Amino acid sequence: MKQVEDDEILAKFSVESSRNEAFNLLIKKYQEKVYWHIRRIVIDHDDADDLVQEVFIKVWKNLSKFRNDSKLYTWIYRIATNDCITFLNKKKQRNNVSMEDVSDELSESLIASSYFNGDKIQMKLQQALLILPEKQRLIFNMKYYDDLKYEEISEILGTSVGALKASFHIAVKKIETFMLNDDITF
């Protein structure tokens, strides 16, 4: 089945009678990508599901204001990323814990998750990601998993390309060190 272009989705959305159809096309095109983007950040399946719904509600409410000054998926990823950051910050505040403690909680959640079906290497990689500071983890996920260009990540996070490259490089080095550490088991 041919993928519908963003321009076609936006054109249909601008017409009241085809707005629901356009939104269904948009969800079909981006829901899985957005889910995995969010899931890699918040780890928990149920939290990711809830956030995906919230993101698409925001997209529905604001799509008519989309100015086409960025790609549609970049705009959606920005909403998803901001919602994830807000979610993690609320979790940190609600539990009155540091971001390191939230990362430990996410790591425990990952190990216990019935939705995680990766092998030991995948598990170790996911745990390595959780030791990264939040912004490095976001950048690594967007570059490595989502295969976004630095320019796209720059638009989403509002950070310079040079800073992104440096953060990605540092994240890769930290992950390599973690992966090569044989003392870490689960």
Buried (B, 14 or more C-beta within 10 A) or exposed (E): EEEBEBEEBBEBBEEEEBBEEBBEBBBEBBBEBBBBBBBBBBBBBEBBEBBBEBBBEBBBEEBEEBEEEBEBBBBBBBBBBBBBBEBBEEBBEEEEBEEEEBBBBBBEBBEEBEEBEEEEEEBBBBBBBBBBBBBBBBBBBBBBBBEBEBEBBBBBBEBEEEBBBEBBEBBBEBBEEBBEEEEEEE
